Amino acid sequence: MSSLYKHLRVHQIFGANTDVGKTILTTALSRASASKKFPVFYLKPVSTGTKEDADDGHVVRFGGKASKLIHAECLFQYDEPVSPHLAARLKDPENANIPSDEIFIKSVATRIREYAERTGKAAHVYVETAGGVHSPTLSGTTQLDSYRPLFLPTVLIGDSKLGGISSTISAYESLLLRGYIVDAVILFRDEYYRNWEYLTEYFRKRGIYVSTVDPPPARISDPSQDAEATEKYYEALVSPDIENGISNVVDYLDVRHGIRLKELESMPQRTLNTVWWPFVQHGTVKRPEDVTVIDSAYGDFFSVARPQNEKNASSSILSPEFDGSASWWTQTFGHANSSLTMAAARASGRYGHVMFPQATHLPALKLAERLVHNGPGKGWASRAFISDNGSTGMEVALKMALRAYTVRHGSKFTEQDNKNLGILGLKGSYHGDTIGAMDACEEGVYTCEWHNAKGYWFEPPSIGFQDGKPRISVPSSLSSTAKPRTVPAKSLSWIYDVEERLHTPLAREYALYVQRALEKIERQGQKLAALVIEPLVMGAGGMIFVDPLFQRVLVDVVRGRRSGSSKEWSGMPVIYDEVFVGLNRLGVESTGPILGVYPDISVNAKVLTGGLVPLSVTLATQSIFNAFLSDTKADALLHGHSYTAHPIGCEVANETLAQIDRLVKTDEWKSAKSKWSEYQGEESKVWSLWDPQFVAEVSKLPQVKEAMALGSVFAINFEDSVAGYTSFFAQTMLSPLKSPSEDTGLSEAPGGASYGIHYRTLGNVGYFMTSLNTKASVIRSLEDKIWRTISN
């Protein structure tokens, strides 16, 4: 993902199948480039068979008069002429020294960087793969997936034999599904099967350049005569006089390279001229260099274009940048996950989009059943309403709750009373940008001119590491001393042992405060119809890790009882906004088991679809559903969107949940959980992928007020006199992270290049978020970079 140079054009050669002429045509490309006076680097990452017959030797042998300009090499050579994964196992039956995908890709990327440094003028690189696009690499991963982190522009060698039309189109579509740029297709002109006629027209309609060339002559038994015939063939093949021949292909690839460079260079200013960004003050972004140009993404990293100068003219225009916000909290398994892409393609091919009212389709049905019966709704929910995104999912939840409340109490209220029903929540809450969701929050920076906050919001106690120890911060509004105070905790695990803490003085203090506040609200005549909370962590409000005991007590008091199982909601409907925190973002599928109490309505999104497409599901109890149930259509939940329960999103969600089910059983998760238990000296109810010692040490820094981590989330609350969303303190403090820092040896980024960190801040709060499957080695690298930046 960091192999784009101004002076070095790099193309990867894939074959539609084995024995389609990849080496012959790559040799021709190398020879044509050399004949145009370009230095050529031919790289064969994996070769199987005897060294005497190795492809890198063939390329140099038939490089023509300019062969001295051709440098050819192979990285991994195996003697047996079989598939690379099998050749590697035959050589190493114990699999002890077979290179992993990571090592394999770093080896290739390192070579390309060396080529770029070696030549100071325009040059060409051809990376030839082995077999077909899905032939396995050394680890057994198919080539398309193994090479994808490099994201090299591609030349596809088509299949000219019987069945070749199908294999060529299949290979092309497989490349597209993984995001590859296919610049050209080359194939032999077989006059019997005539595949080239069909494929030329097929690719012309898709804007793909096609070159068809004569096939090589038949092999001659006499080696010298065979070599002479082969040399003549290559000489004719690369002749510039041949229309649409190999020489023209080389020129065309140069043109495509130049177009890509110009496009990346022009994108920042074009964006400034046309795009209206979300959550960005355009008045502060005036320079093209302030625009992050994302060329591609893979795993946890963006590949971003950076301006060049004379000092770094030979370096890659692209460099890796860790996606430090998980692309606004959506990424689950990293970018370009091929399984999620295939799920989307599967549903798109079968359904496209179909109507959903009074209908069903398998992806939506399976998703609803999974979430209700074996997911976050297990044991309490009976229905799933599928909508577009988190904000609309919350709109649905609010409509459900308000209707349920008015159906039960409506006889007591006038129509105007119903319109003035309010919400009970917490200060700092955020439930989305649509008007109804904003009205469920108090006035703040996210609200707009039409905002009409209706409700009451408690200032919540929060938790975090302060000076290396977990503590509970109780605001003055809740404190018996009328001053904010800090309550020490036995351990972080103890803080989240809500059932044990229910009998503590602090629990009674919370309950008394909530009860008195609700009584005062009632005396003032304000009617509250629903409790809406972001369980455990309030995200956009500043990554506030709320004391779970307070949220549990709040639910209990609202319901007027110790929360247990019940078929009917009591007090007022309770909504859990789990758009951000749900589905293992915090290391647990749902927050209900930690709080020890379940909602009447909950909303899930973001992680739900792995970060690929928007989708949201609002879960509800039968009691809530019954509020809309009658023989009158006007009583129904008359809410929906054109793309309600779109099959693509539902199928991707099903695949995401299936992958999460496997992920939670992995050694990486078990190891992270074990580390937090060892750190606390007891079995921990909560844990994080971030190292507990790192979190504690960060909290000791003089400029840090508090640090906290759960699941994949790590947040730092910096000391700042101008705290709040409008503060630039965290952004300024963390700004050095944007620049790629030189790592010792190869970095943890795909390909091993030095990487920066793309991050978002919430005023004086800096936060970082990984995918659920981010490797421990990557997180340790992030911790090192963060520590070096903020400890100086």
Summary of the structure (lengths in Angstrom):
residues: 792
radius of gyration: 30.4
end to end distance: 30.5
largest distance: 105.2
contacts: 2700
relative contact order: 0.10
helix: 41%
strand: 19%
